[in-house]
Amino acid sequence: MAVEFLLISVLLISIGIEYIDATLGMGYGTSLTPILLLMGFSPLQVVPAILLAQFIAGMIAAVLHHGAGNVSFDFKNDHEHEIVKRLGKLGYIPRSTDSKIALVLVICSIAGVIIAVLIALRLPVFYLELYIGLLVMSMGILVLIKHKTQVKFSWKRIIGIGALASFNKGISGGGYGPLIVSGQILSGVNSKSSIGITALAEGVTCLVGVLAYFYFAKQVDWILVPYLVIGSLVSVPLSVYTVKIMPAKKFTLMIGGVTTFLGMMILTKLIIY
């Protein structure tokens, strides 16, 4: 009975945290990982389950965000692009800018998350989590400072943020969304588009992480997966609608504030433990 109550609690907590995550593009792994650890679950129960739940929820959220007009995904090949013309049949560049950004983030993520999983299985993560907390908090503060500034779009920033955030995700189950969303805004991407792009990129990144755990980890307990997945899927449609109706400027400020708070939360967890 106690175990059933505990798992139902996990389901309810997942509903609330996924609503925040799908609305602001961040907070699921960063918030849920320490909560589940406090509830007595082990890291190898928590992190792989969070990755699998976020893969499923992220894919569905990306589709719904596109349908609601929060983001524009068009993955058909852009035959007019210079790279495609040069490479011919081997060339592929998606048509819409949002699709291009998502593709770049996914490519950057693959290597980062695999390396992170290998490290997570072998080394203590205290100093890595300390670095993640400081980095996430700093990004949030930057978004708050620059929210009125028109930032010029930068592919270099997108690539750097993608690689860094995927490493964070694989090593701790969190830290991806805050960096990807705030990093996109600081790279000149519209705040609402950044949410849909993050849902898609994070979903694929989580899939890579799950496959890496399947391959490299000898013992992983998937007991939390059904409860996390169901909780996540309940929240996604409401989150998409919230993003659609919220004014962009207030949305950017909220992202900056929540990112800063999550960074502080990671650091607080380290101090307590």
Backbone torsions as a table, in degrees:
resi	resn	phi	psi	omega
1	MET	NA	-41.2	-179.4
2	ALA	-64.4	-38.7	179.3
3	VAL	-66.6	-42.3	179.2
4	GLU	-62.2	-43.3	178.5
5	PHE	-62.1	-40.1	-180.0
6	LEU	-62.9	-43.3	-178.2
7	LEU	-71.4	-34.4	174.6
8	ILE	-65.6	-37.6	175.4
9	SER	-61.3	-40.2	177.1
10	VAL	-60.3	-42.3	178.8
11	LEU	-60.5	-47.4	-177.9
12	LEU	-66.6	-41.0	177.6
13	ILE	-63.5	-39.8	179.5
14	SER	-62.2	-38.6	178.6
15	ILE	-59.1	-49.9	-177.6
16	GLY	-65.6	-44.5	-175.9
17	ILE	-72.8	-35.2	177.9
18	GLU	-67.7	-32.3	176.1
19	TYR	-60.1	-45.6	178.0
20	ILE	-63.6	-43.1	-176.8
21	ASP	-64.8	-47.3	-177.8
22	ALA	-71.9	-21.7	178.3
23	THR	-83.0	-42.2	-176.1
24	LEU	-107.4	-3.5	179.0
25	GLY	76.1	17.5	-174.8
26	MET	-162.5	161.1	168.8
27	GLY	109.3	-16.0	-175.2
28	TYR	-67.7	-63.8	179.8
29	GLY	-66.6	-40.2	-177.8
30	THR	-62.3	-38.7	-179.7
31	SER	-86.8	-42.5	-172.1
32	LEU	-73.1	-34.1	-179.3
33	THR	-56.8	-54.3	179.5
34	PRO	-65.3	-32.6	179.5
35	ILE	-64.1	-47.1	-179.4
36	LEU	-67.1	-34.8	175.9
37	LEU	-64.8	-39.7	177.1
38	LEU	-64.7	-29.7	179.7
39	MET	-77.8	-5.0	174.4
40	GLY	105.5	3.1	177.8
41	PHE	-81.5	151.9	-178.3
42	SER	-86.0	158.6	179.2
43	PRO	-55.3	-38.0	-178.9
44	LEU	-81.3	-3.2	165.3
45	GLN	-89.0	-36.5	-170.8
46	VAL	-81.4	-57.5	-170.1
47	VAL	-63.1	-50.4	178.6
48	PRO	-60.6	-37.8	180.0
49	ALA	-66.0	-40.8	177.3
50	ILE	-63.8	-41.7	179.1
51	LEU	-61.7	-43.9	-179.1
52	LEU	-67.6	-42.9	179.0
53	ALA	-62.7	-40.7	-178.9
54	GLN	-73.1	-28.0	173.5
55	PHE	-61.0	-50.0	-178.1
56	ILE	-65.4	-49.6	-178.6
57	ALA	-65.1	-37.7	-179.0
58	GLY	-63.7	-41.8	179.0
59	MET	-63.4	-44.5	-179.7
60	ILE	-68.1	-40.6	178.7
61	ALA	-62.3	-40.6	179.8
62	ALA	-61.5	-43.2	178.9
63	VAL	-63.0	-44.4	-178.3
64	LEU	-70.1	-38.4	176.9
65	HIS	-62.5	-39.5	177.1
66	HIS	-64.3	-44.9	-180.0
67	GLY	-62.8	-32.1	-179.4
68	ALA	-83.7	-7.8	179.8
69	GLY	85.2	10.1	177.7
70	ASN	-72.4	-24.9	-178.9
71	VAL	-147.5	156.7	-178.6
72	SER	-120.2	104.0	178.3
73	PHE	-102.1	124.7	173.1
74	ASP	-140.7	100.0	-174.7
75	PHE	-94.7	11.7	173.6
76	LYS	-67.9	147.5	-175.5
77	ASN	-66.6	130.6	178.4
78	ASP	-86.6	91.6	-174.8
79	HIS	-68.7	-14.1	179.4
80	GLU	-87.5	-9.4	-178.9
81	HIS	-70.6	143.1	-175.4
82	GLU	-60.2	-40.6	-179.8
83	ILE	-63.1	-43.0	179.4
84	VAL	-63.9	-41.0	179.1
85	LYS	-62.7	-39.8	-178.2
86	ARG	-70.8	-40.5	-175.6
87	LEU	-87.6	-13.2	178.3
88	GLY	67.6	-129.4	-176.7
89	LYS	-66.4	-22.7	179.6
90	LEU	-82.9	-12.4	-175.6
91	GLY	-82.8	139.5	175.6
92	TYR	-147.6	123.8	172.1
93	ILE	-139.7	123.7	179.3
94	PRO	-66.4	157.3	-171.8
95	ARG	-72.1	-53.1	-172.8
96	SER	-81.0	151.9	178.5
97	THR	-61.4	-40.7	179.6
98	ASP	-60.7	-38.6	178.4
99	SER	-67.5	-39.2	178.3
100	LYS	-61.8	-45.6	-180.0
101	ILE	-62.0	-45.2	179.8
102	ALA	-60.5	-42.4	-179.8
103	LEU	-63.3	-43.9	179.0
104	VAL	-61.9	-43.8	-180.0
105	LEU	-63.7	-39.5	179.2
106	VAL	-64.9	-45.9	-179.8
107	ILE	-60.8	-44.0	179.1
108	CYS	-63.6	-29.6	-172.4
109	SER	-76.2	-31.1	-171.4
110	ILE	-58.3	-52.8	-178.8
111	ALA	-65.8	-42.5	-176.9
112	GLY	-61.1	-43.2	-175.5
113	VAL	-73.9	-34.6	178.3
114	ILE	-65.9	-45.0	177.7
115	ILE	-60.6	-41.1	-178.5
116	ALA	-64.5	-41.3	179.2
117	VAL	-61.9	-42.6	178.6
118	LEU	-60.2	-40.7	179.1
119	ILE	-70.3	-40.9	-178.7
120	ALA	-61.0	-31.3	-179.3
121	LEU	-80.8	-8.4	-172.4
122	ARG	-124.5	-26.3	-170.6
123	LEU	-124.4	151.1	170.4
124	PRO	-62.2	144.8	-172.6
125	VAL	-109.3	13.0	-176.7
126	PHE	-55.6	-52.9	-175.7
127	TYR	-70.3	-30.6	176.5
128	LEU	-68.6	-39.4	177.7
129	GLU	-69.4	-33.5	175.2
130	LEU	-60.8	-44.8	178.8
131	TYR	-64.5	-42.1	179.0
132	ILE	-61.7	-45.3	179.3
133	GLY	-59.5	-46.6	179.4
134	LEU	-64.3	-40.2	-178.3
135	LEU	-67.1	-47.4	-179.4
136	VAL	-61.7	-45.5	179.1
137	MET	-61.0	-41.3	179.5
138	SER	-63.5	-40.9	179.0
139	MET	-63.9	-41.2	178.3
140	GLY	-61.9	-43.6	178.7
141	ILE	-62.3	-40.3	178.6
142	LEU	-62.8	-41.0	178.0
143	VAL	-62.2	-42.0	179.0
144	LEU	-64.1	-40.8	-178.7
145	ILE	-68.0	-39.5	-172.4
146	LYS	-101.0	13.2	-172.6
147	HIS	-64.7	-21.7	178.4
148	LYS	-96.5	-5.0	-177.0
149	THR	-89.5	134.9	175.3
150	GLN	-80.2	109.0	-175.4
151	VAL	-92.7	133.2	177.8
152	LYS	-74.4	135.9	-177.6
153	PHE	-64.3	137.9	-177.4
154	SER	-138.0	117.5	176.5
155	TRP	-68.2	-33.9	-179.6
156	LYS	-61.3	-42.5	178.3
157	ARG	-65.2	-41.2	179.8
158	ILE	-59.4	-46.5	-179.0
159	ILE	-63.6	-46.3	180.0
160	GLY	-62.4	-44.7	179.8
161	ILE	-64.9	-39.9	-179.3
162	GLY	-60.9	-45.8	-179.5
163	ALA	-66.1	-43.8	-177.9
164	LEU	-65.7	-44.4	-176.6
165	ALA	-67.8	-37.4	179.6
166	SER	-66.1	-36.3	175.5
167	PHE	-61.3	-46.0	178.1
168	ASN	-57.6	-43.2	-176.8
169	LYS	-62.9	-46.3	-178.0
170	GLY	-68.1	-31.6	-174.8
171	ILE	-80.4	-29.7	-173.1
172	SER	-134.8	-4.5	-176.5
173	GLY	83.0	-9.4	-179.3
174	GLY	-138.1	-174.7	176.3
175	GLY	87.0	-3.1	-179.5
176	TYR	-82.0	-57.3	-176.3
177	GLY	-55.4	-50.5	-179.6
178	PRO	-56.7	-40.3	-179.6
179	LEU	-72.9	-43.3	-177.8
180	ILE	-66.2	-44.8	-178.8
181	VAL	-67.9	-52.8	-179.1
182	SER	-65.4	-36.6	178.6
183	GLY	-63.8	-39.5	177.0
184	GLN	-64.6	-43.4	179.6
185	ILE	-61.6	-42.4	178.7
186	LEU	-72.5	-10.9	177.0
187	SER	-100.5	3.2	174.8
188	GLY	99.4	12.4	179.8
189	VAL	-89.5	141.6	176.0
190	ASN	-57.8	138.8	-173.3
191	SER	-62.1	-39.7	-179.9
192	LYS	-70.5	-40.4	176.9
193	SER	-61.0	-35.8	-177.5
194	SER	-62.7	-28.2	179.9
195	ILE	-69.3	-48.8	179.2
196	GLY	-64.4	-41.0	178.3
197	ILE	-62.3	-42.8	179.9
198	THR	-63.0	-41.6	179.5
199	ALA	-57.6	-45.1	-178.9
200	LEU	-69.9	-49.5	-177.3
201	ALA	-64.4	-40.7	-179.8
202	GLU	-68.1	-36.3	178.1
203	GLY	-59.9	-46.6	179.7
204	VAL	-67.1	-41.6	178.1
205	THR	-59.0	-42.0	179.4
206	CYS	-64.9	-37.5	177.8
207	LEU	-61.2	-43.5	177.7
208	VAL	-60.3	-42.6	178.9
209	GLY	-62.5	-42.7	178.7
210	VAL	-61.7	-46.4	179.5
211	LEU	-61.9	-37.0	178.6
212	ALA	-65.5	-41.0	177.5
213	TYR	-65.7	-40.0	176.7
214	PHE	-57.5	-40.8	-173.8
215	TYR	-80.4	-44.6	-171.1
216	PHE	-93.3	-30.6	-175.0
217	ALA	-86.4	134.9	-178.9
218	LYS	-79.5	-37.0	-177.8
219	GLN	-134.8	113.2	175.6
220	VAL	-129.3	129.7	-179.1
221	ASP	-98.2	119.6	-174.9
222	TRP	-100.2	21.8	-174.5
223	ILE	-60.2	-29.6	-176.0
224	LEU	-80.4	-16.7	-169.9
225	VAL	-56.3	-51.8	-176.9
226	PRO	-58.8	-38.4	-176.8
227	TYR	-71.9	-38.9	178.2
228	LEU	-69.7	-40.4	-178.7
229	VAL	-66.0	-48.5	-179.6
230	ILE	-61.6	-44.3	179.1
231	GLY	-60.9	-40.6	-179.5
232	SER	-65.3	-45.6	-175.1
233	LEU	-68.2	-29.1	177.4
234	VAL	-62.8	-35.0	-172.1
235	SER	-85.9	-25.3	-168.8
236	VAL	-58.5	-49.4	-177.6
237	PRO	-58.5	-41.7	178.9
238	LEU	-64.9	-38.0	179.0
239	SER	-62.3	-45.2	-179.5
240	VAL	-60.2	-42.5	179.3
241	TYR	-65.4	-38.9	178.3
242	THR	-60.4	-43.9	179.0
243	VAL	-62.0	-40.6	-176.7
244	LYS	-62.7	-40.3	-173.1
245	ILE	-91.7	-12.4	-175.5
246	MET	-80.6	133.8	176.5
247	PRO	-59.9	139.2	-172.7
248	ALA	-60.7	-41.5	-177.0
249	LYS	-65.1	-44.9	178.0
250	LYS	-64.5	-35.0	-180.0
251	PHE	-62.4	-44.2	179.5
252	THR	-63.1	-43.6	177.8
253	LEU	-61.6	-41.7	179.8
254	MET	-63.7	-41.3	178.3
255	ILE	-60.6	-45.0	178.9
256	GLY	-61.1	-43.9	-179.6
257	GLY	-65.9	-44.6	-179.0
258	VAL	-67.7	-39.1	178.1
259	THR	-60.5	-45.1	178.0
260	THR	-60.9	-44.0	-179.9
261	PHE	-62.1	-43.0	-179.0
262	LEU	-64.9	-38.4	175.7
263	GLY	-60.9	-42.9	178.2
264	MET	-65.1	-35.0	-179.9
265	MET	-65.2	-42.1	177.7
266	ILE	-61.4	-44.5	-179.2
267	LEU	-66.4	-38.3	178.6
268	THR	-63.4	-41.9	178.3
269	LYS	-59.5	-40.2	179.9
270	LEU	-67.1	-38.3	180.0
271	ILE	-67.3	-41.3	-178.5
272	ILE	-66.0	-38.3	-175.8
273	TYR	-105.2	NA	NA
